[in-house]
Amino acid sequence: MRFSKIAAAIMLGVSAVGLSACATGFPTKVSRYQAMPAPQGQSFVVVPADARNMGGLEFSRYADMVAAGMQAQGYARAPSIDQATMVVQVGYGVDQGRTEYVEDPFYYSRRDPFWTGYYGRPYYSRFGYRSRLSPFYYGWDDPFWYSPFDQSIRSYTSYKSELTMNIRRKADNASLFEGRAQARSTDDNLARIVPNLVEAMFTGFPGRSGETVRITVPPAPKQAKN
């Protein structure tokens, strides 16, 4: 009996840390296929996957973020598509959301005398490989990744978002990079979500071809109050 209680407490500890980590970072899943050339003077332009977004103010903001990521790799932003050697095609979106129902594992065990605290595994972020606790311990579909602690059964709306980035060589239309960054969140605010997906896409860019990695984007540093 004592062993089973300890095991249960450890698993509850994992869930608690996962929830805490998700509250302080933006977990993503990034898949990439790449044959990117080393930077040697290549230039690029960023265009929308959906032509209806061409020239849009919202897309322009995200395009600037993607361009900054490409420039950080050593590629140059071309003033026009005619002067570019690569075309970076970017798409993004979020679904309509779905209502999720979960049972709070802490509801019946907040006073468990065998509570043991912390447990987890390393994860990767823009700051490198971390030895702190991973918000992905339960995996991509962790039902306890977000939940307020106020009742045993609770509901929330879960949204799935996605950013795609495809890079082609303009001369022969050869594919150089195909990437997809996905995330789950409790809101559908693209202005908050897309910048995080862009950062995840460029974390460890261009990555190993065919590899899918979990990347947690840490929250932006808080600004000091005057």
Sequence and secondary structure as in RCSB ss.txt:
>XXXX:A:sequence
MRFSKIAAAIMLGVSAVGLSACATGFPTKVSRYQAMPAPQGQSFVVVPADARNMGGLEFSRYADMVAAGMQAQGY
ARAPSIDQATMVVQVGYGVDQGRTEYVEDPFYYSRRDPFWTGYYGRPYYSRFGYRSRLSPFYYGWDDPFWYSPFD
QSIRSYTSYKSELTMNIRRKADNASLFEGRAQARSTDDNLARIVPNLVEAMFTGFPGRSGETVRITVPPAPKQAK
N
>XXXX:A:secstr
 HHHHHHHHHHHHHHHHHHHHHHTSEEEEEEEEE     SS EEEEEESSGGGTT HHHHHHHHHHHHHHHHTT 
EE SSGGG SEEEEEEEEE   EEEEEE TTTTTTT TT        EEETTEEE S  TTTT TT TTSS  SS
 SEEEEEEEEEEEEEEEEETTT  EEEEEEEEEEES   HHHHHHHHHHHHHTTTT  TTEEEEEEE        
 
